[in-house]
Amino acid sequence: MKKVLPLVALISGIFAASVQAAPEINLGVLGGENSTAQVGNNQCVKSFLEEETGATVNIRNASDYSAVIQGLLGDQVDLVLNMSPKSFASVYLKDKSKVELVGITTDDTDNSKGYHSVILVKADSPYQKLEDLKGKVFSFADPDSTSGFLIPNNQFEQKLGGNMDNRFNGFFKKVGFSGGHEQDILGVLNGQFDGAVTWTSMVGNREDGYSAGALRKVKNNGFDDLMSKVRIIWESPLIPNGPTIVRGNMDPALKQKLVTAVKKLDKENHSCFVKASGGKLHLENTSIEEYQSVIDLVKAQQKTVR
């Protein structure tokens, strides 16, 4: 009996070590929206990826975009299904080895690969164009969002002059960040902001909140009459859709399994991919050239800040 106990202990120890050594994948989810809904929308992704890769998948629901950026740079995030192009560019410029393109989210409706930043106002407000918001309270979404800050900020600097620090030469009475796209939309609805930005594909049925974007997400999260209560008064030039990315320096074998699984998810459980990515979107091949204009704009912005 004395000889059996150490053997049992040894086997138990080996089993415990093998369990501890099981790989993990951290799925990063951009913040700024209803956290409960975000986690729920990604549960099917978690289940699918765990079955396909044999790894434990952890949903990392970030409080803001910056947390996902830092998670990638700190090797704490391994996958983002529909990343902000600006956030991708920020990681790419900091350390190219930390981010690798899997594909570009592409609209199921017309195969377009772009979306727009738009300004929302309440439908019953008198505001019909950007100029009507002079002297009013305005909100951006998140400083690391492409449509929620980078593009509209650049457009405002060109059109209105000045910058956010001086309220674009005093054009706005007050301007700040709400923390996310959903907060911008709800802030307009409850009168906190006279105008605010968000993102939308601008294709598909308007009543559905279009085919993809924050309007669609908020509508699907219980605001059935959302589109009757808001009006779009400005839209940006086309922005490249968000990329699906993996952490470039993760274990190569696990990374290959993950990339294969994500592409399989899109093909074989498309409804799950749509739910998690925020719209009627699928994956197409992409390259760094597709995001070069955003990278260049982020790089120029960084030089200006310095």
Secondary structure, DSSP 8 states (H G I E B T S, - for coil): -TTHHHHHHHHHHHHHHHHHT--EEEEEE--SS-HHHHHHHTHHHHHHHHHHH-SEEEEEE-SSHHHHHHHHHTT---EESS--HHHHHHHHHH-GGG-EEEEEEEETTT---EEEEEEEEETTSS--SGGGGTTSEEEE--TT-IIIIIHHHHHHHHHH-S-GGGHHHHTSSEEEE-SSHHHHHHHHHTTS-SEEEEEE---S-GGGT-SBBHHHHHHHTT-TTHHHHEEEEEE-S-EE--EEEE-TTS-HHHHHHHHHHHHHHHHHSHHHHHHHHTBSEEEE---GGGGHHHHHHHHHHHHHH-
